Amino acid sequence: MTHTKKLALCGVFTGLSLALMWMVSFVPSMDYALPAAAGMLVFLLVLELGPGWPAGVYVATSVLSALLLPNKSVALFYIMFFGGYPVLRWVFEAKMPKGLAWLCKFAVFNSTMISAYFLAVQIFGLELSDFGTFGQYAGLFMIILGNATFVIYDAMILSSLQSLYNKRWQKKLRHLLQ
């Protein structure tokens, strides 16, 4: 694939990612799902182009979403985890043994969760008492639930997407871009 086609493909995927996250304006309950779907677009690019070009899509989409989206929390979810994780996942799995790759994946996810919690408490003024009697256990519950959800996202969704892409879409996309 030529440099020009890669650039055009990345531009299209940047626009699609931004459009997906903008849709939260119409379906507010999709705050997590639509940034995750935008991250899956980055993941598809990683499968096709390796990590370099998709990293550029992540940066471009992050900047544009922070500037243009009315719902900044969606941009924050994408910037902090969903946009960059597919690139990091590829690097971890390509360069490390499986156990170490999973350890690094969990480290990235948990550091993101802790950072998000810090932002919520320190910047947005959210306190554990806002959660009622559940508040004293909220941090522990969120880490356990978050890690379980992360395993589902990584092992089931992204791996399934990779299999689907390799079996059905890769030949079509490559033929289209030649």
Backbone as a printed PyTorch tensor [residue, N CA C, xyz], in Angstrom:
tensor([[[  0.8530,  -1.1690,   0.0000],
         [  0.0000,   0.0000,   0.0000],
         [  0.9000,   1.2340,   0.0000]],

        [[  0.5640,   2.1900,  -0.8190],
         [  1.3820,   3.3980,  -0.9200],
         [  1.1660,   4.3160,   0.2800]],

        [[  2.1000,   5.2130,   0.4330],
         [  2.0370,   6.1910,   1.5220],
         [  0.7520,   7.0190,   1.4300]],

        [[  0.3700,   7.3980,   0.2460],
         [ -0.8270,   8.2100,   0.0380],
         [ -2.0880,   7.4480,   0.4540]],

        [[ -2.1650,   6.1690,   0.0960],
         [ -3.3350,   5.3670,   0.4640],
         [ -3.4100,   5.1550,   1.9730]],

        [[ -2.2600,   4.9540,   2.6010],
         [ -2.2450,   4.8040,   4.0590],
         [ -2.7310,   6.0870,   4.7290]],

        [[ -2.2640,   7.2190,   4.2330],
         [ -2.6760,   8.5020,   4.7950],
         [ -4.1740,   8.7260,   4.6110]],

        [[ -4.6880,   8.4000,   3.4210],
         [ -6.1190,   8.5550,   3.1610],
         [ -6.9420,   7.6260,   4.0610]],

        [[ -6.5000,   6.3770,   4.2050],
         [ -7.1940,   5.4290,   5.0570],
         [ -7.2140,   5.9120,   6.5080]],

        [[ -6.1060,   6.4280,   6.9600],
         [ -6.0350,   6.9410,   8.3350],
         [ -6.9350,   8.1620,   8.5120]],

        [[ -7.0180,   9.0110,   7.5010],
         [ -7.9130,  10.1630,   7.5660],
         [ -9.3730,   9.7440,   7.6560]],

        [[ -9.7340,   8.7420,   6.8760],
         [-11.1090,   8.2270,   6.9140],
         [-11.4140,   7.6240,   8.2870]],

        [[-10.4800,   6.8550,   8.8180],
         [-10.7030,   6.2400,  10.1240],
         [-10.7250,   7.2790,  11.2490]],

        [[ -9.9610,   8.3430,  11.1080],
         [-10.0150,   9.4310,  12.0870],
         [-11.4030,  10.0630,  12.0720]],

        [[-11.9150,  10.3290,  10.8820],
         [-13.2560,  10.9000,  10.7570],
         [-14.3350,   9.9730,  11.2840]],

        [[-14.2190,   8.6720,  10.9870],
         [-15.1990,   7.7090,  11.4960],
         [-15.1510,   7.6220,  13.0240]],

        [[-13.9520,   7.6350,  13.5790],
         [-13.8060,   7.5850,  15.0410],
         [-14.4530,   8.8000,  15.6850]],

        [[-14.1930,   9.9550,  15.1230],
         [-14.7700,  11.1900,  15.6550],
         [-16.2970,  11.1740,  15.5280]],

        [[-16.7910,  10.6990,  14.3960],
         [-18.2460,  10.6180,  14.1930],
         [-18.8920,   9.6510,  15.1860]],

        [[-18.2410,   8.5270,  15.4430],
         [-18.7750,   7.5810,  16.4230],
         [-18.8970,   8.2220,  17.7990]],

        [[-17.8560,   8.9170,  18.2030],
         [-17.8950,   9.5310,  19.5360],
         [-18.8620,  10.7050,  19.5870]],

        [[-19.0600,  11.3820,  18.4940],
         [-20.0060,  12.4950,  18.4440],
         [-21.4410,  11.9940,  18.6090]],

        [[-21.6850,  10.7260,  18.2300],
         [-23.0270,  10.1440,  18.3350],
         [-23.5180,  10.0460,  19.7840]],

        [[-22.6180,  10.1790,  20.7440],
         [-23.0380,  10.1850,  22.1600],
         [-23.9870,  11.3470,  22.4160]],

        [[-23.8970,  12.3890,  21.6100],
         [-24.8130,  13.5220,  21.7550],
         [-26.2620,  13.0980,  21.5510]],

        [[-26.4680,  12.0440,  20.7400],
         [-27.8220,  11.5640,  20.4540],
         [-28.2180,  10.3700,  21.3230]],

        [[-27.2140,   9.5950,  21.7520],
         [-27.4640,   8.4170,  22.5780],
         [-26.5570,   8.5070,  23.8060]],

        [[-26.9680,   9.2840,  24.8130],
         [-26.0920,   9.5520,  25.9600],
         [-25.6770,   8.3270,  26.7640]],

        [[-26.4260,   7.2520,  26.6950],
         [-26.0850,   6.0590,  27.4770],
         [-24.9110,   5.2780,  26.8950]],

        [[-24.3780,   5.7310,  25.7910],
         [-23.2790,   5.0280,  25.1110],
         [-21.9240,   5.6680,  25.4070]],

        [[-21.7710,   6.2810,  26.5710],
         [-20.5340,   6.9820,  26.9360],
         [-19.2900,   6.1130,  26.8570]],

        [[-19.4100,   4.8520,  27.1990],
         [-18.2620,   3.9440,  27.1630],
         [-18.1990,   3.1670,  25.8520]],

        [[-19.3470,   2.7710,  25.3380],
         [-19.3820,   1.8980,  24.1650],
         [-18.8700,   2.5860,  22.9000]],

        [[-19.2310,   3.8320,  22.6940],
         [-18.8110,   4.4910,  21.4540],
         [-17.3200,   4.8330,  21.4260]],

        [[-16.7040,   5.2800,  22.5200],
         [-15.2380,   5.4060,  22.4850],
         [-14.5480,   4.0520,  22.3050]],

        [[-15.1370,   2.9900,  22.8720],
         [-14.5770,   1.6480,  22.6740],
         [-14.6750,   1.2450,  21.2060]],

        [[-15.7990,   1.5710,  20.5700],
         [-15.9530,   1.2690,  19.1410],
         [-14.9550,   2.0760,  18.3060]],

        [[-14.7310,   3.3310,  18.6840],
         [-13.7270,   4.1390,  17.9780],
         [-12.3390,   3.5300,  18.1700]],

        [[-12.0690,   2.9950,  19.3440],
         [-10.8060,   2.3050,  19.5770],
         [-10.6720,   1.0500,  18.7310]],

        [[-11.7880,   0.3930,  18.4630],
         [-11.7570,  -0.7900,  17.6060],
         [-11.3720,  -0.4300,  16.1810]],

        [[-11.7430,   0.7610,  15.7450],
         [-11.3000,   1.2160,  14.4230],
         [ -9.7800,   1.3740,  14.4020]],

        [[ -9.2310,   1.9110,  15.4820],
         [ -7.7680,   2.0130,  15.5890],
         [ -7.1630,   0.6090,  15.5700]],

        [[ -7.8100,  -0.3270,  16.2410],
         [ -7.3260,  -1.7040,  16.2870],
         [ -7.2960,  -2.3200,  14.8890]],

        [[ -8.3220,  -2.0740,  14.0880],
         [ -8.3270,  -2.5860,  12.7190],
         [ -7.1610,  -2.0140,  11.9160]],

        [[ -6.8740,  -0.7460,  12.1220],
         [ -5.7230,  -0.1540,  11.4420],
         [ -4.4130,  -0.7650,  11.9130]],

        [[ -4.3180,  -1.0670,  13.1970],
         [ -3.1080,  -1.7120,  13.7190],
         [ -2.9040,  -3.0580,  13.0360]],

        [[ -3.9830,  -3.8160,  12.8470],
         [ -3.8790,  -5.1130,  12.1880],
         [ -3.3940,  -4.9690,  10.7510]],

        [[ -3.8030,  -3.9210,  10.0880],
         [ -3.4540,  -3.7410,   8.6830],
         [ -2.1220,  -3.0330,   8.4830]],

        [[ -1.8260,  -2.0440,   9.3050],
         [ -0.6750,  -1.1660,   9.0430],
         [  0.4370,  -1.2460,  10.0800]],

        [[  0.2440,  -2.0150,  11.1580],
         [  1.2140,  -1.9910,  12.2500],
         [  0.9140,  -0.8150,  13.1640]],

        [[  1.7750,  -0.5420,  14.1410],
         [  1.4330,   0.4560,  15.1510],
         [  1.6720,   1.9190,  14.7750]],

        [[  2.4990,   2.2290,  13.8100],
         [  2.8790,   3.6170,  13.5280],
         [  1.7500,   4.5060,  13.0470]],

        [[  1.1140,   4.1290,  11.9690],
         [  0.0350,   4.9330,  11.4080],
         [ -1.1560,   5.0450,  12.3490]],

        [[ -1.5960,   3.9530,  12.9730],
         [ -2.7030,   4.0700,  13.9230],
         [ -2.3890,   4.9640,  15.1200]],

        [[ -1.1330,   5.0460,  15.5140],
         [ -0.7690,   5.9670,  16.6010],
         [ -1.0760,   7.4000,  16.1790]],

        [[ -0.8380,   7.7190,  14.9180],
         [ -1.1900,   9.0380,  14.3920],
         [ -2.6920,   9.2680,  14.3860]],

        [[ -3.4560,   8.2250,  14.0620],
         [ -4.9180,   8.3240,  14.1010],
         [ -5.3770,   8.5780,  15.5310]],

        [[ -4.7620,   7.8950,  16.4880],
         [ -5.0930,   8.1060,  17.8940],
         [ -4.8320,   9.5490,  18.3080]],

        [[ -3.6880,  10.0810,  17.9490],
         [ -3.3530,  11.4610,  18.3220],
         [ -4.3150,  12.4460,  17.6610]],

        [[ -4.5420,  12.2770,  16.3590],
         [ -5.4320,  13.1950,  15.6330],
         [ -6.8550,  13.1410,  16.1850]],

        [[ -7.3610,  11.9360,  16.4130],
         [ -8.7100,  11.7900,  16.9440],
         [ -8.8020,  12.3460,  18.3590]],

        [[ -7.7560,  12.1570,  19.1550],
         [ -7.7470,  12.6830,  20.5250],
         [ -7.8320,  14.1980,  20.5330]],

        [[ -7.0110,  14.8290,  19.7080],
         [ -6.9980,  16.2920,  19.6590],
         [ -8.3450,  16.8150,  19.1510]],

        [[ -8.8220,  16.2390,  18.0600],
         [-10.0870,  16.7030,  17.4940],
         [-11.2610,  16.4590,  18.4340]],

        [[-11.2770,  15.3020,  19.1010],
         [-12.3890,  15.0390,  20.0200],
         [-12.3430,  15.9710,  21.2280]],

        [[-11.1600,  16.2730,  21.7220],
         [-11.0560,  17.2050,  22.8510],
         [-11.5140,  18.6090,  22.4600]],

        [[-11.2730,  18.9830,  21.2170],
         [-11.6520,  20.3180,  20.7560],
         [-13.1030,  20.4140,  20.3110]],

        [[-13.6280,  19.3610,  19.6730],
         [-14.9090,  19.4740,  18.9840],
         [-16.1000,  18.8040,  19.6680]],

        [[-15.8680,  17.7700,  20.4400],
         [-17.0120,  17.0510,  21.0150],
         [-17.6540,  17.8430,  22.1470]],

        [[-18.9700,  17.8890,  22.1650],
         [-19.6400,  18.5880,  23.2680],
         [-19.5290,  17.8200,  24.5880]],

        [[-19.4470,  16.4940,  24.5200],
         [-19.3210,  15.6570,  25.7130],
         [-17.8370,  15.3380,  25.9270]],

        [[-17.2000,  16.0770,  26.7890],
         [-15.7490,  15.9320,  27.0040],
         [-15.3840,  14.6300,  27.7010]],

        [[-16.3250,  14.0310,  28.4370],
         [-16.0080,  12.7710,  29.1000],
         [-15.7510,  11.6670,  28.0730]],

        [[-16.4630,  11.7090,  26.9680],
         [-16.2490,  10.7340,  25.9040],
         [-14.8500,  10.9000,  25.3200]],

        [[-14.4590,  12.1350,  25.1010],
         [-13.1050,  12.3930,  24.6110],
         [-12.0740,  11.9130,  25.6200]],

        [[-12.3440,  12.1200,  26.8880],
         [-11.4230,  11.6900,  27.9370],
         [-11.2880,  10.1660,  27.9650]],

        [[-12.3860,   9.4300,  27.8160],
         [-12.3230,   7.9640,  27.7790],
         [-11.4650,   7.4950,  26.6120]],

        [[-11.6620,   8.1270,  25.4640],
         [-10.8820,   7.7550,  24.2830],
         [ -9.4030,   8.0870,  24.4820]],

        [[ -9.1230,   9.2700,  24.9520],
         [ -7.7410,   9.7150,  25.1280],
         [ -7.0180,   8.8590,  26.1680]],

        [[ -7.6790,   8.6000,  27.2810],
         [ -7.0090,   7.8960,  28.3730],
         [ -6.8300,   6.4060,  28.1170]],

        [[ -7.7550,   5.7840,  27.4020],
         [ -7.6240,   4.3300,  27.2520],
         [ -7.9690,   3.8130,  25.8610]],

        [[ -9.1930,   3.9900,  25.4200],
         [ -9.6890,   3.2750,  24.2540],
         [ -8.9560,   3.5780,  22.9570]],

        [[ -8.4450,   4.7720,  22.8040],
         [ -7.7480,   5.1180,  21.5670],
         [ -6.3270,   4.6000,  21.5000]],

        [[ -5.6040,   4.6880,  22.5840],
         [ -4.2080,   4.2820,  22.5890],
         [ -3.9830,   2.8200,  22.9000]],

        [[ -4.9140,   2.1820,  23.5770],
         [ -4.7260,   0.7970,  23.9800],
         [ -4.5110,  -0.1590,  22.8050]],

        [[ -5.2450,  -0.0430,  21.6920],
         [ -5.0000,  -0.9870,  20.5960],
         [ -3.5570,  -0.9610,  20.0810]],

        [[ -2.9400,   0.2050,  20.0760],
         [ -1.5470,   0.2950,  19.6410],
         [ -0.6380,  -0.3740,  20.6670]],

        [[ -0.8670,  -0.0730,  21.9450],
         [ -0.0660,  -0.6900,  23.0010],
         [ -0.2650,  -2.2060,  23.0350]],

        [[ -1.4830,  -2.6480,  22.8140],
         [ -1.7790,  -4.0860,  22.8060],
         [ -0.9520,  -4.7810,  21.7390]],

        [[ -0.8920,  -4.2060,  20.5660],
         [ -0.1060,  -4.8010,  19.4720],
         [  1.3690,  -4.8700,  19.8610]],

        [[  1.8780,  -3.7990,  20.4360],
         [  3.2890,  -3.7710,  20.8450],
         [  3.5480,  -4.8350,  21.9070]],

        [[  2.6900,  -4.9170,  22.9180],
         [  2.8740,  -5.9030,  23.9760],
         [  2.8510,  -7.3270,  23.4200]],

        [[  1.8790,  -7.6150,  22.5760],
         [  1.7350,  -8.9820,  22.0680],
         [  2.8010,  -9.3470,  21.0450]],

        [[  3.2930,  -8.3670,  20.3140],
         [  4.3140,  -8.6550,  19.3070],
         [  5.7110,  -8.7820,  19.9100]],

        [[  5.9630,  -8.0910,  20.9910],
         [  7.3210,  -7.9980,  21.5280],
         [  7.5510,  -8.7760,  22.8210]],

        [[  6.5160,  -9.3010,  23.4410],
         [  6.6670,  -9.9030,  24.7670],
         [  6.0560, -11.2960,  24.8190]],

        [[  6.5340, -12.1140,  25.7610],
         [  5.8390, -13.3860,  26.0110],
         [  4.4260, -13.1170,  26.5120]],

        [[  3.5600, -14.0890,  26.3300],
         [  2.1370, -13.8880,  26.6290],
         [  1.8750, -13.4250,  28.0710]],

        [[  2.5140, -14.0480,  29.0520],
         [  2.2850, -13.6710,  30.4520],
         [  2.7180, -12.2490,  30.7430]],

        [[  3.8800, -11.8640,  30.2490],
         [  4.3640, -10.5010,  30.4530],
         [  3.4920,  -9.4910,  29.7120]],

        [[  3.0090,  -9.8770,  28.5310],
         [  2.1120,  -8.9960,  27.7750],
         [  0.8430,  -8.7220,  28.5750]],

        [[  0.2480,  -9.7660,  29.1770],
         [ -0.9560,  -9.5750,  29.9880],
         [ -0.6700,  -8.7160,  31.2140]],

        [[  0.4830,  -8.9240,  31.8190],
         [  0.8560,  -8.1110,  32.9790],
         [  0.9400,  -6.6270,  32.5900]],

        [[  1.5430,  -6.3580,  31.4420],
         [  1.6460,  -4.9680,  30.9600],
         [  0.2760,  -4.4000,  30.6040]],

        [[ -0.5850,  -5.2220,  30.0160],
         [ -1.9390,  -4.7690,  29.6790],
         [ -2.7040,  -4.3730,  30.9380]],

        [[ -2.6240,  -5.2310,  31.9560],
         [ -3.2950,  -4.9120,  33.2220],
         [ -2.6940,  -3.6640,  33.8680]],

        [[ -1.3840,  -3.5040,  33.7590],
         [ -0.7390,  -2.3110,  34.3230],
         [ -1.2500,  -1.0480,  33.6330]],

        [[ -1.3680,  -1.0900,  32.3130],
         [ -1.8860,   0.0630,  31.5730],
         [ -3.3250,   0.3460,  31.9670]],

        [[ -4.1480,  -0.6890,  32.0050],
         [ -5.5570,  -0.4890,  32.3290],
         [ -5.7310,   0.0540,  33.7410]],

        [[ -5.0630,  -0.5620,  34.7110],
         [ -5.2230,  -0.1270,  36.1000],
         [ -4.6460,   1.2570,  36.3430]],

        [[ -3.5550,   1.5960,  35.6940],
         [ -3.0390,   2.9650,  35.8450],
         [ -4.0080,   3.9730,  35.2390]],

        [[ -4.6880,   3.5790,  34.1790],
         [ -5.7050,   4.4370,  33.5860],
         [ -6.8880,   4.6110,  34.5310]],

        [[ -7.3190,   3.5130,  35.1490],
         [ -8.4400,   3.5920,  36.1010],
         [ -8.0940,   4.4730,  37.2940]],

        [[ -6.9020,   4.3140,  37.8140],
         [ -6.4830,   5.1100,  38.9690],
         [ -6.3840,   6.5840,  38.5780]],

        [[ -5.8730,   6.8470,  37.3800],
         [ -5.7990,   8.2330,  36.8990],
         [ -7.1890,   8.8330,  36.7330]],

        [[ -8.1120,   8.0470,  36.1990],
         [ -9.4870,   8.5330,  36.0240],
         [-10.1330,   8.8200,  37.3810]],

        [[ -9.8730,   7.9520,  38.3400],
         [-10.3950,   8.1760,  39.6840],
         [ -9.8110,   9.4570,  40.2670]],

        [[ -8.5060,   9.6410,  40.0960],
         [ -7.8490,  10.8500,  40.5850],
         [ -8.4620,  12.0970,  39.9360]],

        [[ -8.6910,  12.0420,  38.6370],
         [ -9.3280,  13.1720,  37.9500],
         [-10.7210,  13.4340,  38.5140]],

        [[-11.4820,  12.3660,  38.7200],
         [-12.8490,  12.5260,  39.2260],
         [-12.8620,  13.1540,  40.6130]],

        [[-11.9380,  12.7450,  41.4550],
         [-11.9170,  13.2390,  42.8310],
         [-11.2730,  14.6150,  42.9240]],

        [[-10.1060,  14.7800,  42.3510],
         [ -9.3380,  16.0090,  42.5140],
         [ -9.8120,  17.1570,  41.6280]],

        [[-10.1730,  16.8490,  40.4100],
         [-10.5290,  17.9280,  39.4790],
         [-12.0310,  18.1760,  39.4450]],

        [[-12.8260,  17.0910,  39.3910],
         [-14.2640,  17.2510,  39.2780],
         [-14.9710,  17.2650,  40.6290]],

        [[-14.2400,  17.0360,  41.7130],
         [-14.8020,  17.1420,  43.0510],
         [-15.6940,  16.0000,  43.4770]],

        [[-15.6630,  14.8710,  42.7890],
         [-16.4560,  13.7130,  43.1640],
         [-15.8500,  13.0870,  44.4220]],

        [[-16.6970,  12.6920,  45.3650],
         [-16.2160,  12.0690,  46.5950],
         [-16.9060,  10.7240,  46.7810]],

        [[-16.2440,   9.8440,  47.5220],
         [-16.8260,   8.5310,  47.7750],
         [-18.1690,   8.6320,  48.4830]],

        [[-18.3560,   9.6560,  49.2840],
         [-19.6350,   9.8250,  49.9860],
         [-20.7870,  10.0980,  49.0080]],

        [[-20.4480,  10.5150,  47.7850],
         [-21.4770,  10.7230,  46.7590],
         [-22.1480,   9.4130,  46.3530]],

        [[-21.5040,   8.2820,  46.6600],
         [-22.0530,   6.9860,  46.3130],
         [-22.8950,   6.3750,  47.4310]],

        [[-23.1220,   7.1040,  48.5040],
         [-23.9290,   6.6160,  49.6210],
         [-23.1570,   5.6140,  50.4670]],

        [[-23.8890,   4.6430,  51.0490],
         [-23.2330,   3.6550,  51.9120],
         [-22.2790,   2.7660,  51.1170]],

        [[-22.4880,   2.6630,  49.8450],
         [-21.6180,   1.8800,  48.9710],
         [-20.2540,   2.5610,  48.7890]],

        [[-20.1810,   3.8430,  49.1070],
         [-18.9980,   4.6500,  48.8360],
         [-17.7030,   4.1280,  49.3950]],

        [[-17.7300,   3.5560,  50.5850],
         [-16.4870,   3.0880,  51.1800],
         [-15.8950,   1.8890,  50.4390]],

        [[-16.7280,   1.1740,  49.6860],
         [-16.2520,   0.0200,  48.9190],
         [-16.2000,   0.3010,  47.4130]],

        [[-16.5500,   1.4900,  47.0230],
         [-16.6520,   1.8120,  45.5930],
         [-15.3360,   1.6270,  44.8620]],

        [[-14.2380,   2.0630,  45.4410],
         [-12.9480,   1.9380,  44.7690],
         [-12.5810,   0.4940,  44.4940]],

        [[-12.7110,  -0.3560,  45.5000],
         [-12.4020,  -1.7810,  45.3470],
         [-13.3430,  -2.4390,  44.3420]],

        [[-14.6370,  -2.1360,  44.4590],
         [-15.6180,  -2.7020,  43.5370],
         [-15.3290,  -2.2850,  42.0950]],

        [[-14.9910,  -1.0280,  41.8930],
         [-14.7090,  -0.5340,  40.5410],
         [-13.4580,  -1.1890,  39.9520]],

        [[-12.4510,  -1.4330,  40.7650],
         [-11.2400,  -2.0940,  40.2680],
         [-11.5480,  -3.5380,  39.8750]],

        [[-12.2910,  -4.2530,  40.7020],
         [-12.6300,  -5.6470,  40.3870],
         [-13.5090,  -5.7180,  39.1460]],

        [[-14.5640,  -4.9280,  39.1300],
         [-15.4720,  -4.9220,  37.9820],
         [-14.7670,  -4.4200,  36.7250]],

        [[-13.9540,  -3.3950,  36.8830],
         [-13.2240,  -2.8550,  35.7410],
         [-12.2630,  -3.8600,  35.1300]],

        [[-11.5370,  -4.6020,  35.9640],
         [-10.6040,  -5.5990,  35.4580],
         [-11.3220,  -6.7510,  34.7700]],

        [[-12.4620,  -7.1580,  35.3090],
         [-13.2490,  -8.2060,  34.6550],
         [-13.7410,  -7.7280,  33.2890]],

        [[-14.2080,  -6.5010,  33.2360],
         [-14.6740,  -5.9320,  31.9690],
         [-13.5170,  -5.7890,  30.9850]],

        [[-12.3570,  -5.4110,  31.4760],
         [-11.1770,  -5.2870,  30.6280],
         [-10.8030,  -6.6220,  29.9910]],

        [[-10.8650,  -7.6990,  30.7690],
         [-10.5420,  -9.0200,  30.2210],
         [-11.5250,  -9.3790,  29.1100]],

        [[-12.7910,  -9.0720,  29.3260],
         [-13.7980,  -9.3390,  28.2910],
         [-13.5070,  -8.5000,  27.0530]],

        [[-13.2040,  -7.2300,  27.2470],
         [-12.9060,  -6.3340,  26.1190],
         [-11.7040,  -6.8340,  25.3390]],

        [[-10.6490,  -7.1890,  26.0300],
         [ -9.4210,  -7.5940,  25.3500],
         [ -9.5220,  -8.9920,  24.7590]],

        [[ -9.8400,  -9.9560,  25.5990],
         [ -9.7790, -11.3480,  25.1820],
         [-10.9180, -11.7480,  24.2570]],

        [[-12.0770, -11.2030,  24.4780],
         [-13.2070, -11.6340,  23.6770],
         [-13.4990, -10.7010,  22.5150]],

        [[-13.6330,  -9.4370,  22.8040],
         [-14.0570,  -8.5130,  21.7550],
         [-12.9310,  -8.2550,  20.7570]],

        [[-11.7700,  -7.8250,  21.2340],
         [-10.6900,  -7.5110,  20.2970],
         [-10.1720,  -8.7530,  19.5900]],

        [[-10.0710,  -9.8730,  20.2930],
         [ -9.6230, -11.1070,  19.6450],
         [-10.6440, -11.5820,  18.6150]],

        [[-11.9200, -11.4740,  18.9350],
         [-12.9610, -11.8440,  17.9690],
         [-12.9310, -10.9240,  16.7540]],

        [[-12.7280,  -9.6480,  17.0060],
         [-12.6350,  -8.6930,  15.9050],
         [-11.4360,  -9.0110,  15.0120]],

        [[-10.3220,  -9.3970,  15.6310],
         [ -9.1340,  -9.7510,  14.8670],
         [ -9.3980, -10.9890,  14.0050]],

        [[-10.0540, -11.9850,  14.5510],
         [-10.3800, -13.1910,  13.7750],
         [-11.3220, -12.8680,  12.6220]],

        [[-12.3380, -12.0730,  12.9080],
         [-13.2790, -11.6740,  11.8600],
         [-12.5750, -10.8950,  10.7610]],

        [[-11.7100,  -9.9850,  11.1600],
         [-10.9720,  -9.1910,  10.1770],
         [-10.0880, -10.0900,   9.3130]],

        [[ -9.3460, -10.9840,   9.9540],
         [ -8.4380, -11.8560,   9.2020],
         [ -9.1810, -12.7880,   8.2540]],

        [[-10.3590, -13.2660,   8.6570],
         [-11.1040, -14.2290,   7.8410],
         [-11.9350, -13.5790,   6.7420]],

        [[-12.5220, -12.4140,   7.0240],
         [-13.5070, -11.8680,   6.0830],
         [-13.1400, -10.5330,   5.4600]],

        [[-12.5440,  -9.6280,   6.2210],
         [-12.4030,  -8.2620,   5.7350],
         [-11.0390,  -7.9460,   5.1520]],

        [[ -9.9960,  -8.6390,   5.5660],
         [ -8.6380,  -8.2730,   5.1730],
         [ -8.4490,  -8.3420,   3.6540]],

        [[ -8.8790,  -9.4070,   3.0480],
         [ -8.7230,  -9.5440,   1.5970],
         [ -9.5160,  -8.4690,   0.8590]],

        [[-10.7310,  -8.1960,   1.3300],
         [-11.5690,  -7.1860,   0.6860],
         [-10.9480,  -5.7950,   0.8040]],

        [[-10.4550,  -5.4570,   1.9930],
         [ -9.8400,  -4.1490,   2.1950],
         [ -8.5780,  -3.9990,   1.3620]],

        [[ -7.7470,  -5.0190,   1.3490],
         [ -6.5200,  -4.9460,   0.5490],
         [ -6.8200,  -4.8460,  -0.9370]],

        [[ -7.8230,  -5.5750,  -1.3970],
         [ -8.2160,  -5.4790,  -2.7980],
         [ -8.7480,  -4.0900,  -3.1280]],

        [[ -9.5190,  -3.5420,  -2.2300],
         [-10.0810,  -2.2110,  -2.4180],
         [ -8.9850,  -1.1440,  -2.4750]],

        [[ -7.9400,  -1.3070,  -1.6970],
         [ -6.8930,  -0.2820,  -1.5950],
         [ -5.7610,  -0.4490,  -2.6140]],

        [[ -5.8190,  -1.4870,  -3.4330],
         [ -4.7550,  -1.6460,  -4.4340],
         [ -4.9570,  -0.7910,  -5.6440]]])
